[in-house]
Amino acid sequence: MWNLRAGIKARAMQRGLRTQLLQQETVESDLNAHTSDLEHPADLAWNLFTAIYFKAGGFPWTPVGLAEGTCHLGVTFYRPHDERSTMRTSVAQAFAENGEAFVLRGSPFEWKGKWPHLPAEEASRLISDVIGRYKQTMGRTPRRIVIHKQSRFFPAERAGFEDALSGHEYDLVALAPSTGVRMMRHGEYPPPRGTCVSLGDRRYLYTTGYVPSLGRYPHGHVPAPVQITDHVGDSSARDLLREVLLLTKMNWNSARFAERLPVTVRFAGEVGTILRDLPDTYEPEARYAFYM
C-alpha cells in the first residue's frame, strides 16, 4: 500500500529537502472553537516549532545520564514494494549519547517464517556499518552498543551481532509493548511513570503513567507497560530499563513529556515506509531529520 506522507518525504529527500507536513484541516480550522477536535493551540505551536527547529539543525533537548561512548541502535524490517519473500533491514536507527542520530538501510535478504530476523552475515555487516558511521559522526569508536528490537534474537542473528561487537560492551534487548498485563494501584491515578514490576524473569516498565512533577496523568487511556522479552549482554536489567525511560523522551517531532516506546523503535515503521519509496540505486540520507 502506498503512503502519501512517505512518498512526499522520499521525493523531498532526493532533492535534499527536509519537510514538515501539516494537514489542511489544521491550517484552516478555527483553533479557538470549542468544537475543534484538534489539540490545544499552544500544543500545536510547541509541536510544530520543536520539529522545525530540529529539522533546521538544532537540538531542542538532549538526554542526560547516558554514558559517554554509548550508541543505541533500533533494528526493524520492511518489505519492499512488489516483493513477497524478500525483506530488507528497514532501518538501523542509531542514537549517540548526545542525541546525534542517523539512519542506515540494510541489504536485501530472503526471509521465511513468522518473525523476521537477520542472517548472521547481514547482522554482522549492519553493525560494522553502524560503527563506521558512528566514528564518522562522533570522531571516535563507540565504547558500548545497545541494540533494540521488537522481536527476540534468533541464534544466527545473535551470533552475527556478537561477532561484529567483539571488543565492545554490548546489550541485545528485545522490547515488546505488553497488551495482556495491567497493574492497578489505590487512588485516582495509574502507576507512576518509571514503575518497574518483576514477575519471575519477566520485567515490565511503565514508560507512561502518573507523572508526580506534573501532578497528573497526561493521557486519556489506561497505560500498559513495556516488557523486556529477551536480553543478552553486559548491563543489568535496571540499567537497561533506565535507558529505555530516557529514550522515550527523545521524540523531537513533539513536545510531549514522553512517548510510550523509546525513540529507537518509536519511528521504525514510519522510517521503513519512507525507505520503501526510495530507489535501490539511491543512497538514503543518514540524517534523522529527513525522516521525521
C-alpha positions as CSV (number, residue, x, y, z in Angstrom):
1,M,0.0,0.0,0.0
2,W,1.3,3.4,-1.0
3,N,1.6,6.1,1.6
4,L,1.3,9.8,0.6
5,R,3.3,11.1,3.5
6,A,6.1,8.6,2.9
7,G,6.1,9.4,-0.8
8,I,6.5,13.1,-0.2
9,K,9.3,12.6,2.3
10,A,11.1,10.2,0.0
11,R,10.9,12.5,-3.0
12,A,11.9,15.6,-1.0
13,M,14.9,13.7,0.4
14,Q,16.2,13.0,-3.1
15,R,16.3,16.8,-3.6
16,G,18.0,17.5,-0.3
17,L,14.8,18.9,1.4
18,R,13.7,18.3,5.0
19,T,9.9,18.5,5.3
20,Q,7.3,19.3,7.9
21,L,3.8,18.3,6.8
22,L,0.6,20.0,8.1
23,Q,-2.9,18.7,7.3
24,Q,-5.3,21.1,5.6
25,E,-7.8,20.8,8.5
26,T,-5.1,22.1,10.9
27,V,-4.3,25.1,8.7
28,E,-7.9,26.1,8.0
29,S,-9.6,25.2,11.3
30,D,-10.7,27.7,14.0
31,L,-8.4,26.6,16.8
32,N,-10.3,28.6,19.3
33,A,-13.6,27.0,18.5
34,H,-14.9,24.7,21.3
35,T,-15.9,22.2,18.7
36,S,-12.4,21.7,17.4
37,D,-11.1,18.1,17.6
38,L,-7.5,19.3,17.4
39,E,-5.0,19.7,20.2
40,H,-4.9,22.9,22.1
41,P,-3.3,25.8,20.0
42,A,-0.4,26.0,22.4
43,D,0.4,22.3,22.0
44,L,0.2,22.6,18.2
45,A,2.6,25.5,18.2
46,W,5.1,23.8,20.5
47,N,5.0,20.6,18.4
48,L,5.3,22.4,15.1
49,F,8.2,24.7,16.1
50,T,10.0,22.0,18.1
51,A,10.0,19.8,14.9
52,I,11.1,22.7,12.6
53,Y,13.9,23.6,15.0
54,F,15.3,20.1,14.9
55,K,15.0,19.8,11.2
56,A,16.8,23.1,10.8
57,G,19.8,21.5,12.6
58,G,19.2,22.4,16.3
59,F,18.6,20.1,19.3
60,P,15.6,21.1,21.4
61,W,16.9,18.9,24.2
62,T,19.4,16.1,24.7
63,P,19.3,13.1,27.0
64,V,21.0,13.3,30.4
65,G,22.5,10.3,32.0
66,L,23.6,8.2,29.0
67,A,27.2,7.1,29.4
68,E,29.7,8.6,27.0
69,G,30.5,6.4,24.1
70,T,27.2,4.6,24.1
71,C,25.3,4.1,20.9
72,H,21.7,2.9,21.0
73,L,20.5,1.2,17.9
74,G,17.0,0.3,16.8
75,V,16.7,-2.5,14.2
76,T,13.5,-3.4,12.3
77,F,12.4,-4.7,8.9
78,Y,10.3,-3.8,5.9
79,R,9.1,-5.4,2.8
80,P,10.0,-3.6,-0.5
81,H,7.2,-2.7,-2.9
82,D,6.1,-5.6,-5.1
83,E,8.1,-8.2,-3.1
84,R,6.6,-11.2,-1.3
85,S,9.5,-13.1,0.2
86,T,12.4,-10.7,0.0
87,M,12.8,-8.4,3.0
88,R,15.4,-5.8,3.9
89,T,16.7,-4.3,7.1
90,S,14.2,-1.5,7.4
91,V,16.4,0.8,9.4
92,A,19.2,0.9,11.8
93,Q,18.3,4.0,13.8
94,A,21.4,4.9,15.8
95,F,21.5,7.5,18.6
96,A,24.6,8.7,20.3
97,E,24.6,9.8,23.9
98,N,24.3,13.5,23.0
99,G,21.3,13.0,20.7
100,E,23.1,12.8,17.4
101,A,21.1,10.4,15.2
102,F,21.5,8.7,11.9
103,V,19.8,6.1,9.7
104,L,21.2,3.2,7.7
105,R,19.5,0.9,5.2
106,G,20.5,-2.8,5.1
107,S,20.8,-5.1,2.2
108,P,18.0,-7.3,0.8
109,F,17.8,-10.8,2.1
110,E,15.4,-13.8,1.8
111,W,13.2,-14.4,4.8
112,K,10.7,-17.1,5.6
113,G,8.7,-17.7,8.8
114,K,6.6,-15.7,11.3
115,W,9.2,-13.4,12.9
116,P,11.7,-11.6,10.7
117,H,15.3,-11.9,11.7
118,L,18.7,-11.3,10.1
119,P,21.1,-13.8,8.7
120,A,24.3,-13.9,10.6
121,E,26.4,-12.2,7.9
122,E,23.9,-9.4,7.4
123,A,23.7,-8.8,11.2
124,S,27.5,-8.6,11.3
125,R,27.7,-6.2,8.3
126,L,25.0,-4.0,9.7
127,I,26.9,-3.5,13.0
128,S,30.1,-2.8,11.1
129,D,28.3,-0.1,9.1
130,V,26.9,1.5,12.2
131,I,30.3,1.5,13.9
132,G,31.8,3.2,10.9
133,R,29.0,5.8,10.7
134,Y,29.3,6.5,14.5
135,K,33.0,7.0,14.2
136,Q,32.5,9.4,11.2
137,T,29.8,11.4,13.1
138,M,31.3,11.4,16.6
139,G,35.0,11.3,15.8
140,R,35.6,8.2,17.9
141,T,34.6,4.5,18.1
142,P,31.7,3.6,20.3
143,R,32.6,2.0,23.6
144,R,29.2,0.3,24.1
145,I,26.4,-0.6,21.7
146,V,22.8,-1.4,22.7
147,I,20.5,-3.0,20.1
148,H,16.7,-2.7,20.5
149,K,14.3,-4.9,18.5
150,Q,10.7,-5.7,18.9
151,S,11.2,-9.5,18.3
152,R,13.5,-12.0,20.0
153,F,17.0,-12.6,18.7
154,F,17.4,-15.8,16.7
155,P,20.6,-17.9,17.2
156,A,22.2,-17.0,13.8
157,E,21.2,-13.3,14.2
158,R,22.6,-13.2,17.7
159,A,25.8,-14.8,16.6
160,G,26.2,-12.2,13.8
161,F,25.7,-9.3,16.1
162,E,28.1,-10.7,18.7
163,D,30.8,-11.4,16.2
164,A,30.7,-7.8,15.0
165,L,30.5,-6.5,18.6
166,S,33.7,-8.3,19.7
167,G,35.8,-5.8,21.7
168,H,32.8,-3.7,22.6
169,E,30.5,-3.7,25.6
170,Y,27.0,-4.5,24.3
171,D,23.4,-5.4,25.1
172,L,20.9,-7.1,22.8
173,V,17.4,-6.2,24.1
174,A,14.0,-7.2,22.7
175,L,11.2,-4.9,23.8
176,A,7.5,-5.6,23.4
177,P,4.5,-3.4,24.2
178,S,2.7,-5.6,26.7
179,T,-1.1,-5.8,25.9
180,G,-2.0,-8.5,28.4
181,V,-0.7,-7.0,31.7
182,R,-2.1,-4.1,33.7
183,M,-1.1,-3.0,37.1
184,M,-3.6,-1.4,39.4
185,R,-3.0,0.9,42.5
186,H,-5.1,2.5,45.1
187,G,-6.1,6.1,44.3
188,E,-7.3,8.1,41.3
189,Y,-4.3,7.7,39.1
190,P,-2.5,4.7,37.4
191,P,1.0,3.6,38.4
192,P,3.7,6.4,38.2
193,R,5.8,6.6,35.1
194,G,9.0,4.7,35.7
195,T,7.3,1.9,37.8
196,C,9.0,-1.4,37.2
197,V,7.4,-4.8,38.1
198,S,9.3,-8.1,38.1
199,L,7.4,-11.3,37.9
200,G,9.9,-14.2,37.9
201,D,12.2,-13.4,35.0
202,R,9.7,-11.1,33.4
203,R,10.2,-7.3,33.7
204,Y,7.5,-4.7,32.9
205,L,8.2,-1.0,32.7
206,Y,5.7,1.8,32.8
207,T,7.0,4.4,30.3
208,T,3.7,6.3,30.6
209,G,1.7,6.8,33.7
210,Y,1.2,9.3,36.5
211,V,3.9,12.0,36.5
212,P,4.4,13.4,40.0
213,S,6.2,16.5,38.7
214,L,3.1,17.4,36.6
215,G,0.7,16.3,39.3
216,R,-1.4,14.4,36.7
217,Y,-1.6,11.6,34.2
218,P,-1.2,13.3,30.8
219,H,-3.0,10.7,28.7
220,G,-6.6,9.6,28.1
221,H,-6.1,5.8,28.1
222,V,-5.2,3.1,30.6
223,P,-1.4,2.8,30.4
224,A,0.2,-0.5,29.5
225,P,3.8,-1.4,30.4
226,V,6.6,-2.3,28.0
227,Q,8.2,-5.7,28.5
228,I,11.8,-6.9,28.1
229,T,11.3,-10.2,26.3
230,D,14.9,-11.0,25.6
231,H,18.3,-9.8,26.8
232,V,21.9,-10.9,26.2
233,G,24.7,-8.6,27.3
234,D,26.7,-6.8,29.9
235,S,24.3,-4.5,31.7
236,S,21.8,-5.1,34.5
237,A,18.1,-5.1,33.7
238,R,17.8,-2.0,36.0
239,D,20.3,0.0,33.9
240,L,18.6,-1.1,30.6
241,L,15.2,0.0,31.8
242,R,16.5,3.3,33.0
243,E,17.9,3.9,29.5
244,V,14.6,2.9,27.9
245,L,12.9,5.5,30.1
246,L,15.3,8.2,28.9
247,L,14.9,7.3,25.3
248,T,11.1,7.7,25.5
249,K,11.8,11.5,25.8
250,M,13.7,11.9,22.6
251,N,10.9,12.5,20.1
252,W,11.9,15.7,18.5
253,N,8.7,15.8,16.5
254,S,6.7,16.6,19.6
255,A,7.0,18.5,22.8
256,R,5.2,15.8,24.8
257,F,6.6,14.8,28.1
258,A,7.3,11.3,26.9
259,E,6.2,8.6,24.5
260,R,5.3,5.0,25.2
261,L,8.2,3.5,23.2
262,P,11.8,4.5,23.1
263,V,12.9,6.5,20.1
264,T,15.0,3.6,18.8
265,V,11.8,1.7,17.9
266,R,9.1,4.5,18.1
267,F,9.6,5.6,14.4
268,A,10.8,2.3,13.0
269,G,7.6,1.7,10.9
270,E,7.5,5.3,9.6
271,V,11.2,5.3,8.5
272,G,10.7,1.9,6.9
273,T,7.8,3.2,4.9
274,I,9.9,6.1,3.6
275,L,12.7,3.8,2.6
276,R,10.3,1.7,0.6
277,D,9.7,4.7,-1.6
278,L,13.4,5.3,-2.4
279,P,15.0,3.7,-5.4
280,D,17.5,0.9,-4.6
281,T,20.1,2.9,-6.5
282,Y,19.7,5.9,-4.2
283,E,21.8,6.1,-1.0
284,P,19.4,7.3,1.7
285,E,20.2,10.4,3.8
286,A,21.7,9.4,7.0
287,R,20.5,12.4,9.0
288,Y,17.4,11.6,11.0
289,A,15.8,14.9,10.3
290,F,14.8,13.8,6.8
291,Y,12.6,11.0,8.2
292,M,10.6,12.8,11.0
